[in-house]
């Protein structure tokens, strides 16, 4: 039986990372999103016994996921009853549980270029002590990862604005280990610079090297 199934939602690449539009053109933003997905998948699939499913209807993301060892589920038809991301995760979780009852579930952001398998493993080990848990993102308000380690328990994704608080209010335990790479989803230039300082995965590093992305120089005495 699969020990853990990681779910990664990916929206249309043309809509991704608009907060980087002032420094990256659409094609480069798409390349960066694909690279971060590849690095996040590599870390997720580094977990012993892990399977990963990318939930997307984007054809490029689909090809990338299949080419890097993941399964793919198409985004479900959105009827306005919930946030589209949460709807997609609910459908994916139900699909996994129908085929692998009792498998631990992890809903993971797909833009974690500095993530290490060891961090995800440590978080999963701790989450199993509580049943349902989250790792808040580096802002403290969003959710980088949601764990459901209770057999047949619902995932109950509540991603969106202030999701960390809403997940905790619904009963999830907020894990407190540093887990810097796991917490660092990339939406802004500051996030990207922070990821570079931590050390990005191979695919993201190649894109950044190609476009000549470099950290800004700091004035002497500034740390």
Helices and strands as residue ranges (DSSP letters): E 4-9, G 13-15, G 18-20, H 26-44, E 50-55, H 59-67, E 71-73, H 84-99, E 104-108, H 117-130, E 132-136, E 143-148, H 163-169, E 173-174, H 180-183, H 189-198, H 202-211
